[in-house]
Amino acid sequence: MSDTISGGCLCGEIRFETSRHPGAQLLCYCTDCQTVSGSACYAAYVVPRDTLNLTKGEPGAYEVKADSGRVNRRRFCRQCGTRVWAELDTLGVVSINGMALDERDHFRPVSNHRSASAPDWCQIDTSLADT
C-alpha cells in the first residue's frame, strides 16, 4: 500500500496528495469551521505542511483570525467552492477536509475539538476524546 492518499474538490479542478498517516483526525466544532463547512463540525485530517502536494489547479485563499488568535489560511476551489484545506503556519500543519479525500472511509476521527461550541441540537460522539 502506498504511503500517500489523494483527494480533491467537487469539480476536479483542485487535486492533491498527502500522507496516509495523519498526525490527527478530529471533528472540529469551532464556529469558523461550522460556517465554512455548513455543518455542525468539520472533518479535519491534519498532516504536516510539507506532506501536502498540489497535483492540479491553484486553490483560492482566505485568511481568518481564529478564536485562539492564530491566523488560518483557508484554501478552496475557485470554481466549485469546495474547501479543500486550511493552512496553520504557526503549527506547521494543514487541516485537510476529510471529506475531500478520494478514500473517505480513510478518515476516522479520534477526537472532538471545541465541542463546547457545538449547536445545542448536535449529537456529539462522546466516545471520542475531547481536545
N, CA, C and O atoms as a MOPAC input file, in Angstrom:
PM7 MOZYME 1SCF
protein

 N      0.84000 1    -1.17500 1     0.00000 1
 C      0.00000 1     0.00000 1     0.00000 1
 C      0.88600 1     1.23900 1     0.00000 1
 O      1.89300 1     1.29000 1     0.70600 1
 N      0.51500 1     2.21700 1    -0.77800 1
 C      1.25000 1     3.47200 1    -0.87800 1
 C      1.13500 1     4.26100 1     0.42500 1
 O      0.16500 1     4.11000 1     1.16800 1
 N      2.12700 1     5.09700 1     0.69300 1
 C      2.07600 1     5.96400 1     1.86800 1
 C      1.35000 1     7.26400 1     1.58500 1
 O      1.29300 1     8.13400 1     2.45500 1
 N      0.79200 1     7.42200 1     0.39100 1
 C      0.07000 1     8.64500 1     0.05400 1
 C     -1.39800 1     8.34800 1    -0.17600 1
 O     -1.79300 1     7.22400 1    -0.48800 1
 N     -2.18000 1     9.37600 1    -0.01400 1
 C     -3.61200 1     9.33300 1    -0.27600 1
 C     -3.94800 1    10.58800 1    -1.07300 1
 O     -3.34000 1    11.63700 1    -0.86300 1
 N     -4.89600 1    10.49000 1    -1.97200 1
 C     -5.21400 1    11.63300 1    -2.82500 1
 C     -6.60500 1    12.16400 1    -2.52400 1
 O     -7.41500 1    11.52100 1    -1.85600 1
 N     -6.85100 1    13.35300 1    -3.03800 1
 C     -8.14400 1    13.97900 1    -2.85500 1
 C     -8.30100 1    15.16200 1    -3.78200 1
 O     -7.42500 1    15.45700 1    -4.59500 1
 N     -9.43300 1    15.83500 1    -3.64900 1
 C     -9.68200 1    16.99000 1    -4.48900 1
 C    -11.03700 1    17.60000 1    -4.22900 1
 O    -11.77200 1    17.18400 1    -3.33300 1
 N    -11.34600 1    18.59300 1    -5.03100 1
 C    -12.60400 1    19.31300 1    -4.89300 1
 C    -13.72400 1    18.61300 1    -5.66800 1
 O    -13.48500 1    17.62500 1    -6.36200 1
 N    -14.91600 1    19.12200 1    -5.54700 1
 C    -16.09800 1    18.54900 1    -6.17900 1
 C    -16.00600 1    18.53400 1    -7.70100 1
 O    -16.41100 1    17.55400 1    -8.32800 1
 N    -15.48600 1    19.59100 1    -8.30400 1
 C    -15.44900 1    19.67300 1    -9.77000 1
 C    -14.18700 1    19.06900 1   -10.37900 1
 O    -14.11400 1    18.90800 1   -11.59700 1
 N    -13.18700 1    18.73000 1    -9.55300 1
 C    -11.95600 1    18.13000 1   -10.05300 1
 C    -10.88600 1    19.12500 1   -10.45400 1
 O     -9.81600 1    18.72600 1   -10.91300 1
 N    -11.15200 1    20.41500 1   -10.29200 1
 C    -10.18000 1    21.44100 1   -10.65800 1
 C     -8.96100 1    21.43800 1    -9.73300 1
 O     -7.85500 1    21.76100 1   -10.16600 1
 N     -9.15800 1    21.07500 1    -8.46500 1
 C     -8.07900 1    21.00400 1    -7.47800 1
 C     -7.86400 1    19.53900 1    -7.12800 1
 O     -8.81000 1    18.82700 1    -6.79200 1
 N     -6.61300 1    19.09400 1    -7.21000 1
 C     -6.23000 1    17.73100 1    -6.83600 1
 C     -4.97700 1    17.82000 1    -5.97600 1
 O     -4.11900 1    18.67500 1    -6.19500 1
 N     -4.88200 1    16.92600 1    -4.99400 1
 C     -3.72400 1    16.91000 1    -4.10800 1
 C     -3.41900 1    15.48600 1    -3.65900 1
 O     -4.23700 1    14.57700 1    -3.79900 1
 N     -2.23100 1    15.32400 1    -3.12100 1
 C     -1.81100 1    14.08800 1    -2.46900 1
 C     -1.22600 1    14.46900 1    -1.11600 1
 O     -0.70300 1    15.57000 1    -0.93900 1
 N     -1.32000 1    13.54900 1    -0.17000 1
 C     -0.75200 1    13.78700 1     1.14900 1
 C     -0.44800 1    12.45900 1     1.82500 1
 O     -0.65400 1    11.39200 1     1.24600 1
 N      0.03500 1    12.53500 1     3.03200 1
 C      0.40100 1    11.34900 1     3.78900 1
 C     -0.82400 1    10.52800 1     4.17400 1
 O     -1.85400 1    11.07300 1     4.56800 1
 N     -0.69700 1     9.22800 1     4.05400 1
 C     -1.73100 1     8.30700 1     4.50300 1
 C     -1.69500 1     8.18100 1     6.02900 1
 O     -2.54800 1     7.51300 1     6.61400 1
 N     -0.72200 1     8.81400 1     6.66900 1
 C     -0.52600 1     8.70700 1     8.11300 1
 C     -0.70400 1    10.08600 1     8.75900 1
 O      0.28700 1    10.77400 1     9.00800 1
 N     -1.92900 1    10.49600 1     9.03000 1
 C     -2.16100 1    11.82600 1     9.59000 1
 C     -1.66600 1    11.94100 1    11.02800 1
 O     -1.55500 1    10.95100 1    11.75100 1
 N     -1.37400 1    13.17400 1    11.41800 1
 C     -0.99500 1    13.44400 1    12.79500 1
 C     -2.20600 1    13.47900 1    13.70700 1
 O     -2.10200 1    13.21200 1    14.90400 1
 N     -3.35700 1    13.81000 1    13.13700 1
 C     -4.60300 1    13.85400 1    13.89900 1
 C     -5.78200 1    13.72700 1    12.93500 1
 O     -5.70500 1    14.11800 1    11.77100 1
 N     -6.85900 1    13.17400 1    13.45200 1
 C     -8.12600 1    13.11800 1    12.71600 1
 C     -9.19100 1    13.49700 1    13.73600 1
 O     -9.41200 1    12.78200 1    14.71400 1
 N     -9.84100 1    14.61500 1    13.50200 1
 C    -10.77600 1    15.10000 1    14.50800 1
 C    -11.98100 1    15.78900 1    13.88500 1
 O    -11.98000 1    16.14400 1    12.70600 1
 N    -12.99300 1    15.96500 1    14.70000 1
 C    -14.17000 1    16.73700 1    14.32000 1
 C    -14.07600 1    18.06800 1    15.04700 1
 O    -14.07400 1    18.10900 1    16.27700 1
 N    -13.99700 1    19.16400 1    14.28500 1
 C    -13.86500 1    20.49400 1    14.88500 1
 C    -15.21700 1    21.19200 1    14.90100 1
 O    -15.87200 1    21.33200 1    13.86800 1
 N    -15.62500 1    21.62700 1    16.08900 1
 C    -16.90800 1    22.28600 1    16.27900 1
 C    -16.78600 1    23.79500 1    16.46800 1
 O    -17.75400 1    24.43500 1    16.88200 1
 N    -15.61600 1    24.38600 1    16.17500 1
 C    -15.48500 1    25.83700 1    16.33800 1
 C    -16.45500 1    26.53200 1    15.37500 1
 O    -16.83700 1    25.95800 1    14.35600 1
 N    -16.84100 1    27.73400 1    15.69200 1
 C    -17.84000 1    28.42000 1    14.86800 1
 C    -17.32800 1    28.73100 1    13.46500 1
 O    -18.12000 1    28.75700 1    12.52300 1
 N    -16.02200 1    28.96700 1    13.30000 1
 C    -15.47500 1    29.17300 1    11.95300 1
 C    -15.67400 1    27.91900 1    11.10200 1
 O    -16.12600 1    28.00400 1     9.96000 1
 N    -15.33500 1    26.75900 1    11.66100 1
 C    -15.48600 1    25.50900 1    10.91000 1
 C    -16.95700 1    25.21000 1    10.61200 1
 O    -17.27900 1    24.66600 1     9.55500 1
 N    -17.83900 1    25.56100 1    11.53300 1
 C    -19.27000 1    25.38300 1    11.27100 1
 C    -19.69800 1    26.22000 1    10.06600 1
 O    -20.44600 1    25.75300 1     9.20800 1
 N    -19.21900 1    27.44700 1    10.01300 1
 C    -19.60600 1    28.34400 1     8.92500 1
 C    -19.06800 1    27.85900 1     7.58000 1
 O    -19.81100 1    27.81200 1     6.60000 1
 N    -17.77300 1    27.49400 1     7.52300 1
 C    -17.20300 1    27.09900 1     6.23600 1
 C    -17.65600 1    25.71400 1     5.78400 1
 O    -17.65600 1    25.42700 1     4.58700 1
 N    -18.04100 1    24.85200 1     6.72600 1
 C    -18.47200 1    23.50900 1     6.34400 1
 C    -19.97500 1    23.43000 1     6.09100 1
 O    -20.44900 1    22.51600 1     5.41600 1
 N    -20.71700 1    24.38600 1     6.63100 1
 C    -22.17800 1    24.32600 1     6.50300 1
 C    -22.77200 1    23.21100 1     7.34400 1
 O    -23.86300 1    22.72000 1     7.05500 1
 N    -22.05600 1    22.81600 1     8.37700 1
 C    -22.46700 1    21.70400 1     9.22100 1
 C    -22.09500 1    22.01400 1    10.66700 1
 O    -21.50800 1    23.05700 1    10.95300 1
 N    -22.43700 1    21.11100 1    11.57100 1
 C    -22.12100 1    21.30400 1    12.98100 1
 C    -20.62700 1    21.18500 1    13.25100 1
 O    -20.12900 1    21.70200 1    14.25100 1
 N    -19.90300 1    20.49300 1    12.34600 1
 C    -18.46400 1    20.31300 1    12.55600 1
 C    -17.76200 1    20.12200 1    11.22200 1
 O    -18.39400 1    19.94300 1    10.18100 1
 N    -16.44500 1    20.16400 1    11.28200 1
 C    -15.58700 1    19.99500 1    10.12200 1
 C    -14.72800 1    18.75500 1    10.33500 1
 O    -14.19300 1    18.55500 1    11.42600 1
 N    -14.58900 1    17.92600 1     9.31600 1
 C    -13.78000 1    16.70900 1     9.36800 1
 C    -12.33100 1    17.07300 1     9.07500 1
 O    -11.96200 1    17.25100 1     7.91300 1
 N    -11.50900 1    17.18600 1    10.10400 1
 C    -10.13000 1    17.65400 1     9.97300 1
 C     -9.14200 1    16.49200 1     9.93500 1
 O     -9.00100 1    15.74600 1    10.90400 1
 N     -8.46600 1    16.35400 1     8.80600 1
 C     -7.42300 1    15.35300 1     8.58600 1
 C     -6.11500 1    16.12500 1     8.60000 1
 O     -5.74600 1    16.73600 1     7.59800 1
 N     -5.41400 1    16.10400 1     9.71700 1
 C     -4.28100 1    17.00100 1     9.95300 1
 C     -2.95500 1    16.30100 1     9.63600 1
 O     -2.64900 1    15.23200 1    10.16400 1
 N     -2.17500 1    16.94900 1     8.74700 1
 C     -0.87600 1    16.41400 1     8.33100 1
 C      0.16900 1    17.53500 1     8.35400 1
 O     -0.18700 1    18.71200 1     8.29500 1
 N      1.45400 1    17.17700 1     8.43800 1
 C      2.49200 1    18.20600 1     8.33300 1
 C      2.38800 1    18.92700 1     6.98700 1
 O      2.09300 1    18.30700 1     5.96500 1
 N      2.63100 1    20.22500 1     6.99500 1
 C      2.51000 1    21.05700 1     5.79600 1
 C      3.32700 1    20.50800 1     4.63200 1
 O      2.88000 1    20.55700 1     3.48600 1
 N      4.50300 1    19.99400 1     4.91000 1
 C      5.37000 1    19.54800 1     3.81800 1
 C      4.94300 1    18.21900 1     3.19000 1
 O      5.56900 1    17.76700 1     2.23100 1
 N      3.88300 1    17.58300 1     3.71600 1
 C      3.39400 1    16.33900 1     3.09900 1
 C      2.26300 1    16.58900 1     2.11100 1
 O      1.82300 1    15.65900 1     1.43500 1
 N      1.78700 1    17.82300 1     2.01400 1
 C      0.72000 1    18.14600 1     1.07300 1
 C      1.32600 1    18.55300 1    -0.26700 1
 O      2.10600 1    19.50300 1    -0.33900 1
 N      0.96400 1    17.83300 1    -1.32200 1
 C      1.45200 1    18.13600 1    -2.66500 1
 C      0.27400 1    18.43600 1    -3.57200 1
 O     -0.58600 1    17.58200 1    -3.78800 1
 N      0.23800 1    19.62800 1    -4.09300 1
 C     -0.79300 1    20.02900 1    -5.04400 1
 C     -0.44500 1    19.41100 1    -6.39100 1
 O      0.64900 1    19.63400 1    -6.90800 1
 N     -1.35900 1    18.63800 1    -6.96600 1
 C     -1.08400 1    17.97800 1    -8.24700 1
 C     -1.87400 1    18.57400 1    -9.40500 1
 O     -1.57600 1    18.29500 1   -10.56600 1
 N     -2.87500 1    19.38800 1    -9.10000 1
 C     -3.63900 1    20.04200 1   -10.16000 1
 C     -4.32600 1    21.28600 1    -9.60200 1
 O     -4.86800 1    21.26800 1    -8.49600 1
 N     -4.29500 1    22.36600 1   -10.38400 1
 C     -5.01400 1    23.58500 1   -10.04000 1
 C     -4.29200 1    24.45700 1    -9.03600 1
 O     -3.20800 1    24.12200 1    -8.55900 1
 N     -4.90700 1    25.56900 1    -8.72900 1
 C     -4.38300 1    26.51400 1    -7.73600 1
 C     -5.56700 1    27.01700 1    -6.91600 1
 O     -6.38000 1    27.79700 1    -7.41200 1
 N     -5.66700 1    26.57600 1    -5.66200 1
 C     -6.82100 1    26.99100 1    -4.85600 1
 C     -6.75800 1    28.46500 1    -4.46700 1
 O     -5.68800 1    29.06700 1    -4.38500 1
 N     -7.93100 1    29.01500 1    -4.23400 1
 C     -8.02500 1    30.35800 1    -3.68900 1
 C     -7.68400 1    30.32200 1    -2.21400 1
 O     -7.56400 1    29.24700 1    -1.62800 1
 N     -7.52800 1    31.49200 1    -1.61000 1
 C     -7.17900 1    31.56200 1    -0.19500 1
 C     -7.95700 1    32.66800 1     0.49300 1
 O     -8.23600 1    33.71500 1    -0.09200 1
 N     -8.30100 1    32.41300 1     1.74300 1
 C     -8.95500 1    33.41400 1     2.57900 1
 C     -8.38900 1    33.26600 1     3.97700 1
 O     -8.42500 1    32.17600 1     4.54800 1
 N     -7.86200 1    34.35500 1     4.54100 1
 C     -7.28800 1    34.29700 1     5.87900 1
 C     -8.28100 1    34.79000 1     6.91100 1
 O     -8.99000 1    35.77500 1     6.70400 1
 N     -8.31400 1    34.08300 1     8.02100 1
 C     -9.19600 1    34.44000 1     9.12000 1
 C     -8.42900 1    34.25600 1    10.42700 1
 O     -7.62600 1    33.33300 1    10.56000 1
 N     -8.68400 1    35.14100 1    11.38700 1
 C     -8.06800 1    35.02000 1    12.69500 1
 C     -8.98600 1    34.17200 1    13.57200 1
 O    -10.14100 1    34.53000 1    13.80700 1
 N     -8.46400 1    33.05400 1    14.04700 1
 C     -9.23900 1    32.13000 1    14.87000 1
 C     -9.41300 1    32.68600 1    16.28400 1
 O     -8.73800 1    33.63800 1    16.67500 1
 N    -10.32100 1    32.08100 1    17.04000 1
 C    -10.52100 1    32.47300 1    18.43600 1
 C     -9.22900 1    32.36500 1    19.23500 1
 O     -9.03400 1    33.09400 1    20.20800 1
 N     -8.35400 1    31.46500 1    18.82800 1
 C     -7.07700 1    31.26800 1    19.51300 1
 C     -6.09700 1    32.40800 1    19.24600 1
 O     -5.07900 1    32.52900 1    19.92900 1
 N     -6.40800 1    33.25200 1    18.24300 1
 C     -5.50900 1    34.32500 1    17.83400 1
 C     -4.63000 1    33.93800 1    16.65900 1
 O     -3.97100 1    34.79100 1    16.06300 1
 N     -4.61600 1    32.66200 1    16.32500 1
 C     -3.82300 1    32.13300 1    15.21300 1
 C     -4.49500 1    32.49600 1    13.89000 1
 O     -5.72300 1    32.53100 1    13.80300 1
 N     -3.69000 1    32.76600 1    12.86300 1
 C     -4.22200 1    33.04000 1    11.53200 1
 C     -4.34500 1    31.72500 1    10.77400 1
 O     -3.37400 1    30.97700 1    10.66400 1
 N     -5.52000 1    31.44400 1    10.25800 1
 C     -5.77600 1    30.26200 1     9.44400 1
 C     -5.99900 1    30.71600 1     8.00600 1
 O     -6.82100 1    31.59300 1     7.73700 1
 N     -5.25600 1    30.10700 1     7.09100 1
 C     -5.44100 1    30.39800 1     5.67200 1
 C     -6.28200 1    29.27100 1     5.09100 1
 O     -5.79700 1    28.15400 1     4.91200 1
 N     -7.52400 1    29.56300 1     4.80100 1
 C     -8.44300 1    28.56000 1     4.27300 1
 C     -8.30000 1    28.51500 1     2.75600 1
 O     -8.36400 1    29.54700 1     2.08800 1
 N     -8.10500 1    27.31300 1     2.21700 1
 C     -7.91100 1    27.13100 1     0.78100 1
 C     -9.14600 1    26.45700 1     0.19500 1
 O     -9.69500 1    25.52600 1     0.78400 1
 N     -9.57600 1    26.93500 1    -0.97000 1
 C    -10.82800 1    26.47300 1    -1.57800 1
 C    -10.71600 1    26.49600 1    -3.09500 1
 O     -9.86400 1    27.18500 1    -3.65500 1
 N    -11.58500 1    25.73700 1    -3.75100 1
 C    -11.63100 1    25.75000 1    -5.21000 1
 C    -12.37800 1    26.99800 1    -5.66100 1
 O    -13.49300 1    27.26100 1    -5.21100 1
 N    -11.76800 1    27.75000 1    -6.53600 1
 C    -12.40000 1    28.96900 1    -7.06600 1
 C    -13.56900 1    28.64400 1    -7.99400 1
 O    -14.43900 1    29.48700 1    -8.21100 1
 N    -13.59400 1    27.43700 1    -8.53900 1
 C    -14.63900 1    27.03700 1    -9.48400 1
 C    -15.90100 1    26.55700 1    -8.76300 1
 O    -16.98900 1    27.08200 1    -9.00100 1
 N    -15.75900 1    25.56100 1    -7.88200 1
 C    -16.94100 1    24.95300 1    -7.25400 1
 C    -17.14000 1    25.36200 1    -5.79900 1
 O    -18.20400 1    25.11300 1    -5.23200 1
 N    -16.12800 1    25.98800 1    -5.18000 1
 C    -16.25100 1    26.47400 1    -3.81000 1
 C    -15.88000 1    25.48100 1    -2.72100 1
 O    -15.94100 1    25.82400 1    -1.54100 1
 N    -15.49800 1    24.26900 1    -3.07700 1
 C    -15.14100 1    23.26900 1    -2.07200 1
 C    -13.97300 1    23.73800 1    -1.21900 1
 O    -12.95500 1    24.18900 1    -1.74200 1
 N    -14.12200 1    23.63100 1     0.08900 1
 C    -12.99700 1    23.91300 1     0.98600 1
 C    -12.12700 1    22.66300 1     0.99900 1
 O    -12.58800 1    21.58700 1     1.38200 1
 N    -10.87400 1    22.80000 1     0.58100 1
 C    -10.00800 1    21.62900 1     0.48900 1
 C     -9.06100 1    21.49000 1     1.68100 1
 O     -8.78300 1    20.37000 1     2.10700 1
 N     -8.55800 1    22.59700 1     2.22800 1
 C     -7.74300 1    22.52300 1     3.43500 1
 C     -7.57200 1    23.90100 1     4.04500 1
 O     -7.90200 1    24.91900 1     3.43800 1
 N     -7.04800 1    23.90600 1     5.26300 1
 C     -6.66400 1    25.14400 1     5.94500 1
 C     -5.19400 1    25.02100 1     6.31400 1
 O     -4.74600 1    23.96800 1     6.76600 1
 N     -4.44900 1    26.09900 1     6.12100 1
 C     -3.02200 1    26.12400 1     6.46700 1
 C     -2.86100 1    26.80700 1     7.81400 1
 O     -3.30600 1    27.93700 1     8.01300 1
 N     -2.22200 1    26.10700 1     8.72700 1
 C     -1.96800 1    26.62900 1    10.06700 1
 C     -0.45500 1    26.77800 1    10.19200 1
 O      0.22000 1    25.93300 1    10.78100 1
 N      0.06700 1    27.86900 1     9.62500 1
 C      1.50800 1    28.05500 1     9.50300 1
 C      2.23900 1    28.01500 1    10.83500 1
 O      3.33400 1    27.45900 1    10.91900 1
 N      1.65100 1    28.59700 1    11.88200 1
 C      2.34800 1    28.62300 1    13.16900 1
 C      2.51100 1    27.22000 1    13.75300 1
 O      3.39400 1    26.99100 1    14.57900 1
 N      1.66800 1    26.28700 1    13.33100 1
 C      1.76400 1    24.90500 1    13.80200 1
 C      2.47600 1    23.99700 1    12.80000 1
 O      2.80800 1    22.85600 1    13.12100 1
 N      2.71200 1    24.50800 1    11.57800 1
 C      3.38600 1    23.71900 1    10.55000 1
 C      2.54500 1    22.58800 1     9.98700 1
 O      3.07800 1    21.58600 1     9.50900 1
 N      1.22500 1    22.74900 1    10.04300 1
 C      0.32500 1    21.69800 1     9.56700 1
 C     -0.73500 1    22.26100 1     8.62900 1
 O     -0.95800 1    23.46900 1     8.55300 1
 N     -1.37700 1    21.34100 1     7.91900 1
 C     -2.58000 1    21.66800 1     7.16800 1
 C     -3.69700 1    20.77800 1     7.68000 1
 O     -3.48300 1    19.62000 1     8.04000 1
 N     -4.88300 1    21.34100 1     7.70400 1
 C     -6.08300 1    20.61700 1     8.11900 1
 C     -6.90300 1    20.36400 1     6.86400 1
 O     -7.66500 1    21.21900 1     6.41100 1
 N     -6.72800 1    19.16800 1     6.31600 1
 C     -7.40700 1    18.79900 1     5.07200 1
 C     -8.84800 1    18.41400 1     5.37200 1
 O     -9.13700 1    17.78800 1     6.39100 1
 N     -9.74200 1    18.79300 1     4.47900 1
 C    -11.13600 1    18.38300 1     4.57000 1
 C    -11.19000 1    16.86600 1     4.38600 1
 O    -10.95700 1    16.37100 1     3.28300 1
 N    -11.48900 1    16.13900 1     5.43400 1
 C    -11.52800 1    14.68400 1     5.37400 1
 C    -12.50700 1    14.15200 1     4.34300 1
 O    -12.34900 1    13.03200 1     3.85700 1
 N    -13.51600 1    14.94500 1     4.00500 1
 C    -14.50000 1    14.52600 1     3.01000 1
 C    -14.05100 1    14.87300 1     1.59700 1
 O    -14.75100 1    14.56400 1     0.63300 1
 N    -12.87100 1    15.52200 1     1.46100 1
 C    -12.28900 1    15.78600 1     0.14400 1
 C    -11.29900 1    14.68800 1    -0.25800 1
 O    -10.73800 1    14.72400 1    -1.35400 1
 N    -11.08600 1    13.70800 1     0.63700 1
 C    -10.21800 1    12.57700 1     0.30700 1
 C    -10.94200 1    11.64500 1    -0.65000 1
 O    -12.15200 1    11.45400 1    -0.52800 1
 N    -10.22500 1    11.06500 1    -1.59700 1
 C    -10.84100 1    10.09800 1    -2.50200 1
 C    -11.33500 1     8.87600 1    -1.74000 1
 O    -12.39400 1     8.33100 1    -2.05200 1
 N    -10.57600 1     8.45000 1    -0.75000 1
 C    -10.97000 1     7.32200 1     0.09800 1
 C    -11.55300 1     7.88400 1     1.39600 1
 O    -10.86600 1     7.94300 1     2.41700 1
 N    -12.79900 1     8.28800 1     1.35200 1
 C    -13.41700 1     8.93600 1     2.52100 1
 C    -13.44300 1     8.03900 1     3.74700 1
 O    -13.40300 1     8.53300 1     4.87300 1
 N    -13.51000 1     6.74300 1     3.54800 1
 C    -13.50500 1     5.82400 1     4.68400 1
 C    -12.17500 1     5.84600 1     5.42400 1
 O    -12.08100 1     5.34800 1     6.54600 1
 N    -11.15000 1     6.41700 1     4.80600 1
 C     -9.85300 1     6.53700 1     5.47000 1
 C     -9.93700 1     7.53400 1     6.63000 1
 O     -9.20300 1     7.40700 1     7.60900 1
 N    -10.81900 1     8.51400 1     6.52500 1
 C    -10.97700 1     9.48800 1     7.61500 1
 C    -11.71200 1     8.80600 1     8.76500 1
 O    -12.84900 1     8.36000 1     8.60900 1
 N    -11.05700 1     8.73100 1     9.91300 1
 C    -11.60800 1     8.11400 1    11.11700 1
 C    -11.31300 1     9.03300 1    12.30300 1
 O    -10.21700 1     8.98000 1    12.86100 1
 N    -12.26500 1     9.86600 1    12.69200 1
 C    -11.98200 1    10.79300 1    13.79200 1
 C    -11.72100 1    10.05100 1    15.10300 1
 O    -12.37100 1     9.05400 1    15.41700 1
 N    -10.75300 1    10.56600 1    15.85300 1
 C    -10.44100 1    10.00500 1    17.16300 1
 C    -10.71400 1    11.00000 1    18.28400 1
 O    -10.65800 1    10.65100 1    19.46300 1
 N    -11.01400 1    12.25200 1    17.90500 1
 C    -11.30900 1    13.24400 1    18.93900 1
 C    -12.25100 1    14.32500 1    18.42200 1
 O    -12.42100 1    14.52600 1    17.22000 1
 N    -12.85200 1    15.00900 1    19.39100 1
 C    -13.68200 1    16.18900 1    19.13900 1
 C    -12.87300 1    17.40100 1    19.57100 1
 O    -12.17300 1    17.35700 1    20.58300 1
 N    -12.96500 1    18.47300 1    18.81300 1
 C    -12.25500 1    19.71100 1    19.14600 1
 C    -13.27800 1    20.83300 1    19.26700 1
 O    -14.13000 1    21.00700 1    18.39600 1
 N    -13.18500 1    21.58800 1    20.35200 1
 C    -14.08000 1    22.73000 1    20.60300 1
 C    -15.54800 1    22.30800 1    20.64000 1
 O    -16.41300 1    23.02100 1    20.13100 1
 N    -15.82700 1    21.15900 1    21.23600 1
 C    -17.20000 1    20.64800 1    21.26900 1
 C    -18.14700 1    21.55400 1    22.06800 1
 O    -19.36100 1    21.47900 1    21.88300 1
 N    -17.62300 1    22.39000 1    22.93400 1
 C    -18.47400 1    23.32100 1    23.67500 1
 C    -19.13500 1    24.33800 1    22.74100 1
 O    -20.13900 1    24.95000 1    23.10300 1
 N    -18.57800 1    24.51800 1    21.54800 1
 C    -19.15000 1    25.44600 1    20.56300 1
 C    -20.20800 1    24.79900 1    19.67100 1
 O    -20.81400 1    25.47300 1    18.83800 1
 N    -20.42900 1    23.51300 1    19.84200 1
 C    -21.40600 1    22.80900 1    19.00400 1
 C    -22.81200 1    23.35600 1    19.24500 1
 O    -23.12600 1    23.75900 1    20.36500 1
 N    -23.66200 1    23.37700 1    18.21800 1
 C    -25.04900 1    23.78300 1    18.41300 1
 C    -25.73200 1    22.86100 1    19.43500 1
 O    -25.37000 1    21.69100 1    19.55500 1
 N    -26.70500 1    23.38200 1    20.15600 1
 C    -27.34100 1    22.57200 1    21.19900 1
 C    -28.10500 1    21.36700 1    20.65200 1
 O    -28.37300 1    20.42600 1    21.39900 1
 N    -28.45700 1    21.37400 1    19.38100 1
 C    -29.15700 1    20.23700 1    18.77800 1
 C    -28.21600 1    19.13400 1    18.30900 1
 O    -28.65900 1    18.05100 1    17.92800 1
 N    -26.92600 1    19.41300 1    18.34000 1
 C    -25.92500 1    18.48900 1    17.80600 1
 C    -25.71500 1    17.29700 1    18.75400 1
 O    -25.62300 1    17.46500 1    19.97000 1
 N    -25.64400 1    16.11700 1    18.18200 1
 C    -25.33000 1    14.91900 1    18.94600 1
 C    -23.84900 1    14.60600 1    18.76300 1
 O    -23.42100 1    14.14600 1    17.70400 1
 N    -23.08900 1    14.86000 1    19.79900 1
 C    -21.64000 1    14.67200 1    19.77700 1
 C    -21.29800 1    13.25500 1    20.20100 1
 O    -21.85300 1    12.73800 1    21.17100 1
 N    -20.39000 1    12.63300 1    19.47800 1
 C    -19.93600 1    11.28100 1    19.81900 1
 C    -19.02300 1    11.38000 1    21.03500 1
 O    -17.84600 1    11.71500 1    20.90700 1
 N    -19.55600 1    11.09400 1    22.19200 1
 C    -18.79700 1    11.23200 1    23.43500 1
 C    -17.79900 1    10.09400 1    23.65000 1
 O    -17.03600 1    10.12000 1    24.61600 1
 N    -17.79400 1     9.09400 1    22.76100 1
 C    -16.77900 1     8.04700 1    22.85500 1
 C    -15.42400 1     8.54600 1    22.33600 1
 O    -14.39600 1     7.91400 1    22.57700 1
 N    -15.42300 1     9.67100 1    21.63000 1
 C    -14.18000 1    10.27700 1    21.14800 1
 C    -13.60000 1    11.17600 1    22.22700 1
 O    -14.34000 1    11.78200 1    23.00200 1
 N    -12.27900 1    11.26100 1    22.27500 1
 C    -11.60800 1    12.15400 1    23.22500 1
 C    -12.00800 1    13.59500 1    22.92400 1
 O    -12.35300 1    13.91200 1    21.78600 1
 N    -11.96600 1    14.45900 1    23.91100 1
 C    -12.29400 1    15.87200 1    23.73200 1
 C    -11.02200 1    16.68200 1    23.90200 1
 O    -10.37300 1    16.62600 1    24.94600 1
 N    -10.66100 1    17.45200 1    22.84600 1
 C     -9.44200 1    18.26300 1    22.92200 1
 C     -9.77200 1    19.72800 1    22.97000 1
 O     -8.86900 1    20.56200 1    23.03500 1

